[in-house]
């Protein structure tokens, strides 16, 4: 199945693009999508555990299954002072 990952904020720099399409096994989870992304992009891999994912209007559970054609977004950590 194919899943598109939208990269927002600094995550676009870590991955070198605003959007990446990954080929994943059927039934893959958000966490497995992040693992696949980390294997391709070392800068992302170093920060993988600090990133949340969203699907639609909500933060998604990393254990939730993905489906062919899904679009998920990387939500990098945010700090303010």
KAQUI-V319552 format. One record per backbone hydrogen bond with DSSP energy under -0.5 kcal/mol. NH is the residue of the N-H (numbers start at 1). CO is the residue of the C=O. Records with the same first field share a line. If there is no record, write none. Layout:
NH->CO + CO
//
This chain:
3->22
4->70
5->20
6->4 + 72
7->18
8->6 + 74
11->8
12->9
13->9 + 10
14->10
15->11
16->12
17->12
20->5
22->3 + 20
24->1 + 22
28->25
30->64
31->62
33->29
34->30
35->31
36->32
37->33
38->34
39->35
40->36 + 37
41->37
44->14 + 41
45->41
46->42
47->44
48->44 + 45
50->47
51->48
52->75
54->73
55->58
58->55
60->53
64->61
66->28
69->2
70->67
72->4
73->54
74->6
75->52
76->74
//
